[in-house]
Protein backbone atom coordinates (compact mmCIF):
# COMPACT_ATOMS: atom_id res chain seq x y z
CA UNK A 1 0.00 0.00 0.00
CA UNK A 2 1.41 3.37 -1.01
CA UNK A 3 1.52 6.09 1.64
CA UNK A 4 -0.20 9.34 0.71
CA UNK A 5 2.35 12.10 0.06
CA UNK A 6 2.75 14.09 3.25
CA UNK A 7 1.91 11.12 5.49
CA UNK A 8 5.27 9.34 5.21
CA UNK A 9 6.48 10.38 8.66
CA UNK A 10 3.22 9.75 10.53
CA UNK A 11 3.12 6.25 9.01
CA UNK A 12 6.40 5.57 10.86
CA UNK A 13 5.40 7.33 14.09
CA UNK A 14 2.17 5.27 14.25
CA UNK A 15 4.33 2.15 14.58
CA UNK A 16 6.07 3.53 17.69
CA UNK A 17 3.02 3.63 19.94
CA UNK A 18 -0.71 4.18 20.05
CA UNK A 19 -1.60 7.59 18.62
CA UNK A 20 -4.34 9.48 20.43
CA UNK A 21 -4.49 12.35 17.94
CA UNK A 22 -2.84 13.23 14.61
CA UNK A 23 -3.02 15.71 11.76
CA UNK A 24 -0.92 15.84 8.60
CA UNK A 25 -0.82 18.16 5.64
CA UNK A 26 -1.05 16.08 2.50
CA UNK A 27 0.39 17.16 -0.82
CA UNK A 28 -2.50 15.72 -2.82
CA UNK A 29 -5.37 15.06 -0.38
CA UNK A 30 -8.19 12.87 -1.60
CA UNK A 31 -11.76 14.00 -1.00
CA UNK A 32 -15.01 12.11 -1.22
CA UNK A 33 -18.31 13.84 -0.56
CA UNK A 34 -21.72 12.22 -0.35
CA UNK A 35 -22.94 11.07 -3.76
CA UNK A 36 -19.90 12.50 -5.55
CA UNK A 37 -16.91 10.99 -7.29
CA UNK A 38 -13.64 10.91 -5.38
CA UNK A 39 -11.25 13.72 -6.34
CA UNK A 40 -7.85 15.10 -5.36
CA UNK A 41 -6.47 18.60 -5.03
CA UNK A 42 -2.91 19.88 -5.36
CA UNK A 43 -1.92 21.49 -2.06
CA UNK A 44 1.80 21.22 -2.56
CA UNK A 45 2.32 24.96 -1.98
CA UNK A 46 1.41 24.45 1.69
CA UNK A 47 4.43 22.86 3.41
CA UNK A 48 4.06 19.56 5.26
CA UNK A 49 3.59 19.31 8.99
CA UNK A 50 3.21 16.11 10.98
CA UNK A 51 1.28 16.63 14.22
CA UNK A 52 0.57 13.89 16.74
CA UNK A 53 0.04 12.94 20.36
CA UNK A 54 0.78 9.51 21.78
CA UNK A 55 -1.80 7.98 24.10
CA UNK A 56 1.01 6.84 26.44
CA UNK A 57 4.20 8.63 25.53
CA UNK A 58 7.56 6.88 25.91
CA UNK A 59 10.31 9.44 26.65
CA UNK A 60 12.89 7.20 24.95
CA UNK A 61 10.90 7.31 21.69
CA UNK A 62 10.58 11.11 21.88
CA UNK A 63 14.33 11.42 22.52
CA UNK A 64 15.08 9.19 19.52
CA UNK A 65 12.73 11.20 17.28
CA UNK A 66 14.36 14.43 18.48
CA UNK A 67 17.82 13.00 17.86
CA UNK A 68 16.84 11.87 14.35
CA UNK A 69 15.43 15.30 13.49
CA UNK A 70 18.45 17.14 14.94
CA UNK A 71 20.95 14.91 13.14
CA UNK A 72 19.23 15.02 9.76
CA UNK A 73 21.31 16.66 7.02
CA UNK A 74 18.97 17.14 4.09
CA UNK A 75 17.82 19.99 1.90
CA UNK A 76 16.01 21.58 4.85
CA UNK A 77 16.37 21.82 8.60
CA UNK A 78 13.41 20.34 10.51
CA UNK A 79 12.24 20.83 14.08
CA UNK A 80 9.88 19.19 16.54
CA UNK A 81 7.79 21.61 18.62
CA UNK A 82 5.94 20.39 21.69
CA UNK A 83 3.01 21.84 23.60
CA UNK A 84 1.14 20.43 26.57
CA UNK A 85 -2.43 19.60 25.67
CA UNK A 86 -4.62 22.51 26.79
CA UNK A 87 -7.28 20.34 28.44
CA UNK A 88 -6.41 16.96 29.87
CA UNK A 89 -3.08 15.22 29.74
CA UNK A 90 -0.59 14.59 26.98
CA UNK A 91 1.77 16.55 24.79
CA UNK A 92 0.96 17.63 21.24
CA UNK A 93 3.96 17.51 18.92
CA UNK A 94 4.54 18.82 15.42
CA UNK A 95 7.44 18.10 13.07
CA UNK A 96 7.87 20.64 10.30
CA UNK A 97 10.50 22.68 8.45
CA UNK A 98 12.36 25.21 10.61
CA UNK A 99 11.80 27.87 7.94
CA UNK A 100 8.03 27.55 8.40
CA UNK A 101 8.50 27.89 12.17
CA UNK A 102 10.62 30.99 11.62
CA UNK A 103 7.97 32.57 9.34
CA UNK A 104 5.07 32.16 11.81
CA UNK A 105 5.53 35.54 13.48
CA UNK A 106 5.90 37.39 10.18
CA UNK A 107 2.85 35.72 8.69
CA UNK A 108 0.63 36.58 11.63
CA UNK A 109 1.99 39.98 12.65
CA UNK A 110 2.64 41.52 9.23
CA UNK A 111 0.37 39.66 6.83
CA UNK A 112 -2.42 38.75 9.30
CA UNK A 113 -2.72 35.17 8.08
CA UNK A 114 -1.75 31.65 9.18
CA UNK A 115 1.75 30.62 8.16
CA UNK A 116 0.44 27.87 5.82
CA UNK A 117 -1.50 30.44 3.80
CA UNK A 118 1.45 32.86 3.83
CA UNK A 119 3.79 30.16 2.50
CA UNK A 120 1.31 29.21 -0.24
CA UNK A 121 0.94 32.82 -1.39
CA UNK A 122 4.45 34.23 -0.96
CA UNK A 123 6.77 31.20 -1.09
CA UNK A 124 4.87 28.59 -3.15
CA UNK A 125 8.10 26.98 -4.35
CA UNK A 126 9.03 26.01 -0.78
CA UNK A 127 6.23 23.46 -0.30
CA UNK A 128 7.28 21.02 -3.04
CA UNK A 129 10.88 21.13 -1.79
CA UNK A 130 9.68 20.39 1.74
CA UNK A 131 7.46 17.48 0.63
CA UNK A 132 10.38 15.94 -1.26
CA UNK A 133 12.66 16.41 1.74
CA UNK A 134 10.07 14.87 4.09
CA UNK A 135 10.63 11.55 2.30
CA UNK A 136 14.37 11.70 3.08
CA UNK A 137 13.72 12.85 6.67
CA UNK A 138 11.45 9.83 7.12
CA UNK A 139 14.18 7.50 5.82
CA UNK A 140 16.62 9.09 8.27
CA UNK A 141 14.18 8.63 11.16
CA UNK A 142 13.81 4.94 10.24
CA UNK A 143 17.61 4.58 10.04
CA UNK A 144 18.06 6.24 13.45
CA UNK A 145 15.40 4.07 15.07
CA UNK A 146 16.87 0.88 13.60
CA UNK A 147 20.35 1.86 14.82
CA UNK A 148 18.83 2.16 18.30
CA UNK A 149 17.36 -1.34 18.13
CA UNK A 150 13.81 -0.40 17.12
CA UNK A 151 12.79 -2.29 14.00
CA UNK A 152 9.80 -0.77 12.25
Number of C-alpha atoms within 10 A of each C-alpha: 3 5 10 13 19 24 21 21 23 21 13 15 21 15 11 18 15 13 16 14 12 15 13 18 19 22 22 15 15 12 11 10 8 6 6 8 8 10 11 11 11 11 17 23 23 26 28 28 25 21 20 21 23 20 14 13 16 11 9 9 15 15 11 16 19 17 14 21 21 13 15 18 13 12 13 16 17 26 17 19 15 14 11 12 12 9 6 7 10 16 17 18 20 18 23 22 22 14 15 23 15 11 15 16 15 14 19 13 10 8 12 11 15 15 21 20 16 21 22 17 12 11 14 17 15 18 22 17 16 27 25 14 19 28 16 18 25 21 17 18 23 20 15 19 19 12 10 10 8 13 11 12
